[in-house]
Amino acid sequence: MKVTFAEARPQGAYALALPVWSESMLNERLSGLDENARRLAARAAEAQRFEREPAAIAETFYAEGESARRLLLAGLGGKRDDEALFERVGGALTAKLLTSGETRLVIDLSGLDVSGEDAARIGFGARARSWRYDKYRTKLAKKQKPSLEEIVIVGAGQGADVAWQRRSALLDGLFLTRELVTEPANIIYPETFVERVRVELEGSGVEIDVLDEGQMAELGMGALLGVGQGSVRPPRLLAMRWNGAGDANRKPVVFVGKGITFDTGGISIKPAAGMEAMKWDMGGAGAVAGAMKAIATRKARANVVGICVLAENMPDGNAQRPGDVVTSMSGQTIEVINTDAEGRLVLADAMTWAQRTYQPEVMIDLATLTGAMIIALGFEYAGLFSNDDQLADRLTSAGAASGDKLWRFPLGEAYDKQMDSPIADMKNAGPREGGSIMAATFLQRFVEAGTKWAHLDVAGTVWANKPGTLYDKGATGYGVALLDRFVADNYEK
């Protein structure tokens, strides 16, 4: 879907949207219409109990010449400092019209005293909500097919085009993440994940390195290889480096994403019901790949490394067993209590490799790590764990600003003791209580002295079973906007 900005409404057929503040005089917002159309729009809004609340929509049609034009009043509420407001309005308008038969929508902001950045946010929300993945649908009724092709934003003010360039780059990354997370596991597995991302980043300036299973074995990545040994799909470690700071020696920000392209649970096999959803157990890696695309596309003035640790967790005759002991790259040994606690195993080796290879300024991992996180927070927030208060605060702020919200959880010695093993340095699963904290505590044992680290458990946020503001059912793209905003706010000044 195309988004453009204009000074005046175009000629021809289109649906018209008029955003309205809670204190706006409706007659003034409708001043471009004739008296009959104004009266009809006002009565329609009243009949639909339109109270101008954020992203609420009242719809009507009015005669214009020999045709009828669809008119949408979109509520803005009264809170002007809400960064997500305009994205919500754009998303709501697209959700309303995407399969309506309308091909063009004009959103007229004239007289609202909004900035070019606000206009770009409306465009971002509208286009983000338009994303669908119909690649495998061979039969779609006409009413189910998207019709909306273009959005024209009128009266955007100064700077809209510049602001849109950045938002457009973010959309490129967001859509890559959604695509990776949506694809089935017979299409996206470790090797094809790497190739899909390589194609997407070609010509972007991102340097790509890939470790195969032989190189991992030489490095001593026994934890990662143990997870992947039950699958015919060999694991991979994908590293993407963007040097945009102008100083190649400046320490990079490092993101590490869990990429279990399908998770059966291994020998500790999951229940059959709902197991198909485990294709998105690579949502952390998908978010890292999308964030790197966004960061490189907008030419961020920062050094950033994205690492995707990729494996498939399957239960064949070669799969690791509960009770096995593996040796991680760090040299620490791990008793595998539960083969379904596999994400922390692959992350352990990826984090060690990241620290020793890049000496990061900060290291942040993203992982669909625990079902316990969904029990704790539902689907609204991702969990945040960190060994550094400033890093935690910066991530929380970036989450609030981007809409990818975070909630911090504790770490501490009392939790750490519960991860001790009677046969190895540690076990990969602790008690059921505080399951997300136990997983984070395990990961913290692989954070080397002096490294500022944060762990984001995104289990409840990378996939949605109902539509949201910026997405339909399915992959949300959570994490892309968060990481991009974190870099922009803290490492590009």
N, C-alpha and C positions, 0 to 999 in steps of 0.2 A: 504494500500500500504506500502511495506517494504522499508526502507532506510538503506543502509549499506555503509561503507567506505572501500576502498581497495588501495593498493599501485600500482597495475597494472591492465590493462584492462583484464577482464575475457575471457575465451574461449566461443565459441558458438554464438548463435543468439542474437542480441541486436541492438537497435538503438544507434548511437553515437552522443553525443553533445559536441561541442568544443566552450566554451565561448571565446570571442575575445575582448580585449581592443581596443580602437580607434587607439592607436599607435602601436598595435601589427603587426608584419610582418606576413601576412597570410601564406606565404610559410613555416614559422617556425611552426605555429600552425597546419599545415597540413603535417608536416614532417613524420608522421608515415604512410602515405599513399603512394601508388606508383604514378608515374608521371602522368598517365592518370587520376587517381582519383583526384589528386591535381588540375589539369587543369580543370576538370569538375566542381569541387566544386567552384573554383574561378569564372568561367564563370556563374555558376548558381547564385552565390551571386550578381554578377554584373547585371544579368538579372532581379533579384528581387529587385534591388535598395537597396541592403543591405548596410547601412552606419554605421553599428556597434553601433547604438543608443541603449540605455539601453532597454533590453528585446525584441529587434527586432530579428527575426529569419529568416534565409535563409535555405531552405531545398533542398536536392538533394539525389540521390541514386548513388552508385558506385558498380562496380562488385568486389566481393571478393570470389575467387574460383569459384564455380558453383552457388553461390547465390548473392543476391544484399543486400547491407547494406544501411539503411537510415542514412543520415548524416545531422545534424542540426548545423549551425553556429549561436551562440547566442551572441548578442551584449552586451557589458558591458559599452559602452561609455568611458568617460575619468575621471569621478568624483569618486575618490576612497574612499571618506569619507562619502558617502551616505549609511547609515545603511540599508536602505530598498532596495538597488540595488540588492543584491544577492537573496533576497526573491522574487523580481519581476522576476528575470531570472528563478528561479526555478518554479514559478507559470506559467510563459509563456510556459515553456517546457512541463509541465503537461497538460496545456490547449490544446497544439498542439497534444499531443499523447494519451490523456486519452482514447479515443474511436477509436484510429487509427488501432487497430489490433496488435500493438506492445505490448509485455508483459514485456520487460525489456529495461531500458534506462541506458546507461553508460554516465556519465558526467565527462569528463576528464579535470581536472584543472592543470595538470602537466605543469610546466614552467611559471605559471602565477603569482607566488609569492603572493599567497593568504593564509590567516590564516585558522586554524581549525574552528574558529568561523564563518568565511565567508562561509566555506563549509557547516557548520551546518545550516546556514541561507538559502543556496540553498535548502538543504533538507527540511527545514521547509516550504519554499514557495511552493515547489513541492507537499508536502503531504497536506498542507492546501488547495491547489487548487483542490486536488483530491476528496475532500469530496462531497458526494452526499447522498440523502436520498430517496432511491427507495423502501422503505418498502411497500408502498401501490400500487406500479405499478405491475400489473399482466401480462401486455403485453408490451414487449420492443423488437423492432427490433434488430437484431444482431449488426447492425452498431451503435445503440444507447447505447449498453452495454459497460461499462468500460472494457478495456482489460489490461491496464498497471498495473502490479502487483509489480514491483520492480525497484528501482533506486539505482544504484551503483555509488558512487562518488569517483573518482580516483585522487590521488595526493593531498589529502586534507590537508596534513601537520599535525603538532602536535596539539593535543588538540581537534580534531574533535569529538571524541567519548564522551568526557566529555561535550563539548558544546552541543552535540546532546541530552544528557540526559535532560538538562534543556528545550531545545526546544521541546522535545517529551512530557514533562510534560505540557508545554503550549498548545500543540496540543490537549492533552486529555481534558483540560478545554475548549478550543475553540470548540471542537466537541460536548461536552456536551451542551454548550450554543446553538449551531446551532440546535441540536436535539430538545431541549426544545422549541425554537422559531418556528421551522418548524412544530411540531406536531399540529394537529387540536385541536380545543377547546373542542371537545367531548372526546378527549383522555387526554389532559393535562388541568386540572382545579385545583383549590387550593389543594385538597386532593391528587390527583395523582402527581402533581408537587412535593409535599413533599416526596412522596414515591419513585419517580424516583430519586430524589437527594439523598435520604437516601441510596438507593442501590448503587448509583455511588460512594458515599463517605465511604461506609462500609470498615472498616479496614484501613482507611487512617489516623486515629488519630484525625479527626475532631469530636468535641462534638456537638451533635444536640439537640436542644430544639424546641418544637412546641407548640404554643398557639392556642387553639380552640376558638370558638365563646363564650363559657361560660367564659373562662378565660379573654377574651377580654372585656366582659361586666363587669366583676368584676373590671377590671383596668380602666374602664370608657372610653374605646375607641369608643366613639359614632360616630366620623367621619368615621372611618374605617368600623364599622358595618353598618352605614347608606348606604354606597355604596353597600355592599353585600346583603342587606336585600331583594332585588328584585329577587334574584336567589335561585334556589333550591340547588345550590352548595355553601356550607358554606365557609366563609373566613378562612384563616389560616395565621399565622405568623411563619415563619421558621427562626431559628437562628442557624448559624454554627460558631463554635469557634475553631480556631487553635492557640495553644500556642506553638510557636516554638522559642521564644526568650531566653528560659532558665530561665526566671524570670516570674512566673505566675502573679506577682503583677504589672508588667509593663503595663501601659495603652495601650489598643489595638487601632489599626487603625480599624475604623468601616465603612463598606460599607452597604448602604441601597438601595435595588432595588425595583422599582415599578413592581408589578406583577399582572396586570389586565389581567387575562387569556382569557377573551373576553370582548370587550367593545362595546355594542350597543349604548352607550350614555345615556342609561336609559330613563326616560321620555322625556328628551331633545334628542330624538332619532336621530341618524345619518342618512344621505341619504343611500338608499339601495345600490347604485352603489359603489363598492369597500369595502363594510363593511366586506367582508370575510377576508380582510387584518388585521382586528382588533384582530386576534388571536395572533399577535406579539406585542400586547400592554403590554406584560410581558417581553419585551426585556431587560429592566433594571434588573429585577430579574434574568433573564436567564444569563446575564453577571456576576452578583454577584456570582451565583452558579458555573459558569465555572471558574471564578477567584479563588474561594476557592478550587476547585479541583486542579487547576494548582499549587497554593501556597502550598497546602498540599502534592501533589505528589512530588514536588521537595524539600520538607522539608525546607521551607523558615525559616530563623532565625528571625522571627518576630511574634508578637501577632496580629492576625487579626480576626475580627468578620464579617461575612456576614449575612445580614438580608434580607429576601425576604418577602415582604408584599403582600399577595395573595388574590384576590377577583375576582368575576365576576360581571359585571355591566349590569343588565338586567331590562326590563320594565314591571314587572308583577304587580298585584294588590296591592302588598305589597311594591313596590318600593318607595323610597323617592321622593318627589315632589319638583319642583322649589318653593322656598319660605319657605321650611322647615328650622328649626333651630336645629343644632346638637351641642352637647357639646363634645369637644375633651378631650383626656387624660390629656392635659395640663391645663384643666379647662377653656380655652378660648372657646367662642361660635362662631358658624359660620352659617351665612345665606347662604343656598344653592341656589344660583342664577341660576346655570346651572348644571344639573346632569351629563353633559358630561365633566365637569371639576372635574372628580372624582379622578384622580391620585394624585393630591395635597392633597386630603382629607385622603387617606389611608397613604400617606407618613407622614402627620402631626402627626398621632398617632404613627407610627413606629419610627419616629425620636425622639419623646418624650420618648418612651419606651427605645430606644437605649441609649440615654443620661443618663437616670436614672438607667439603669441596668449596663452599662459598663463604664461610665465616660470616653469617648474616648479621645485619643490623638488628633485625627482628625476624622471628620465624613463627608463622601462623599456619596451623593445620586445620583443614576442614574435612569432616567425615560424617557420613550417616552411620554413627557408631553404635548407638544403643536405642532399643525400644523403650528403655526406662526414661529417656529424654522426652519421648512423646507423652508418657504417663505424667511426667512432671510439668511440662509446659504446653502440652497440646500442640497445635499447629501454628501458633502465632509468633512464637519466639524461638530462636536457636539458643542453645546453652553456651556460655562462655566460661572458660577456665584459664587462668593465667598466673605466672609467677612474677608479674610486674604490674603494679597498680596503674602506672601511667599508660602502659600499653592497653590495659583493660579499659581504661577511661576513653582512650582515643577510639578504640573499636566500638565501644558503646555509642559514642557520639556519631561515628560514621554510620552505624546501624540506624540510629534515630533519624538522621538526615536522609538516608537512602531508602528507608522503608524496610530494610532487611534487619529486623529488630533482634537484639541480643539481651540475655539475662545472665548475670554472673552467678556462678556457683563456687563453693569453697573447695580448697585443697588443704592438706595438712598431714602431720605425722601420724595421727590416729588412724586416718584412712590408709596411709602408706603401709603400715605394719600388717594390714589385712591382706596385702598382696604377696607376702612372703610365702615361699614354697618349702616343704620339708625335704625336697630332693634337689632343687635348683635354686638359682638366685631369686626367682620370682615365679608366680603362676600367672596365667593370662586371664583368669576370671576370679573374682572375689565373691563375697556374699551377695545375695539378691538385693538387699537393702542398699540404697545409694548406688545403684548400678552404674549410672553415668559418671558419678564421682570416682568410682573404682576404676573405670576405664581411663579417665583422665589421669588418675594417679599412676596407673601403669605407664602411660605415655611420658609422664614427667620423669620417670627413671631414665629416659633416653635423651633428656635435655642436658647438654653439657654445661659446665660451669661458665658463667658469664653470658649465656644466651638468654635474651629476652624472648619469651615464648607464650603463645596463646593457642588454646585448642577450642575449636568451634564444633559442637555436636549439632549437626544440621538435619538429624534424622526426621524431624517433623515438618521440615520447611521446603524440601526440594521437590516435593510432589503433593498435589492437592486433589482431593476427591470431589471438590466442588469449585465453581468458578470464583476467582478473586478479582480485586480491582484491576490488576494488570495482566491477568492470565485466565484462560479457560481451565477446565479440568485437565489435570496432567502435570507436566513439568512446569515449574514456576520460574526457574532461572535464579533461584535464591543464591546469594553470595557474590554475584558479578558486580552489582551496583555497590554493595558493601565494600568489597576489596578495592574497587576503582576509587570510591570516595575516600577510603582510608589513605590510599597513596596520594591522592590530590591534596588532601587537607594537611598531611604531615610530612611529605617528602618532596614536594614540588615548590616550596616557598623560596 
